[in-house]
Amino acid sequence: MDESSKEKLIEQFRTYLDQYELNQTETPEQTDLFSLFTELAALRNEIRLESRQLKTALDMFRESFELVQNSNEQLTQELERCRKEQRTKERESTRVLLLAFLEIYDRLDAGLKILKRYKQSSWGFFCQPEIRLINGITEGQAMTLRRVTQLLARYQVRPINVQNKLLDPHTMRAVEVESDHRLRNGIVTEELRKGFMWDQEVLRIAEVKVNKK
């Protein structure tokens, strides 16, 4: 390497060293601790305030949710109570109507029994129009009675079987007695007024004649 090249390299190295020393002598920017602590305190207060606001919002939401839940429960209970009252009223109204139909049933049944007991006299040949009238009335009475029976069955109303049964105070009432030593005490010997069950409830108690030795 010639002298000229050596001088150039030395000059470049010297320039580099001068610039490096200049950069090293520059003082870095100092951090202000008071400002830092002030900002940290402000940040902490802001976080604390936001936490309080969040807690207040959560408490308000919880109270609102509990209020809505309580209101919903009260509304459900009130609706259930109204439904029960409505069902009770409807059942009572239906019961009154069914008892009225039972009165109609009794009259139709009693009239049909009387018509069936009718016996033609020896002068029947001369009373053919009357006989045909009675037969027609009997047939019509039986048809009406069947319609009423079907209507009662549609509402789950069925007669109580009491004949030759032991007296049941829940479904029967003894209004007459008779003495038959062949039968046990309390055995029903005759049904005086038919009783009926409505589903699992006694709609009308049966009036019977029982045996008493």
Buried (B, 14 or more C-beta within 10 A) or exposed (E): EEEEEEEEEEEEEEEEEEEEEEEEEEEEEEEEEEEEEEEEEEEEEEEEEEEEEEEEEEEEEEEEEEEEEEEEEEEEEEEEEEEEEEEEEEEEEEBEEBEEBBEBBEEBBEBBEEBEEEEEEEEEEEEEEEBEEBEEBBEEBBEBBEEBBEBBEEBEBBBBEBEEBEBBEEBBBBEEBEEEEEBEEBBBBEBBEBBBBBEEEBBBBBBBBBBBE
